[in-house]
Amino acid sequence: MGKKINRFAIFAERIHLMNGGAKSFRDSAPTEEAAMDLAEEIAKSEKAVFYSWLQILDIMTGNYTEYSIKTGGVLEERECPDSKN
């Protein structure tokens, strides 16, 4: 069996593609705070050169927050009108 998925799933990729889906999954965390810490780690990692956006999804509610990954691993929250169900 694979790794357990926590409540807050983190996705990151370069561009939004219809075929991205599960391939964009990077990690998960049990709390929103831990998810943000992981998101910041991902944004500052060597692999971040391949990513331009990152999302933190609350799998219990379906709500997510989307970020642009800026130079130096800085996360900038994006306006997403449909992110809150």
Secondary structure, 3 states (H helix, E strand, C coil): CCCCCCCEEEEEECCCCCCCHHHHEEEEECCHHHHHHHHHHHHHCHHHHHCCEEEEEECCCCCEEEEEEECCCEEEECCCCCCCC
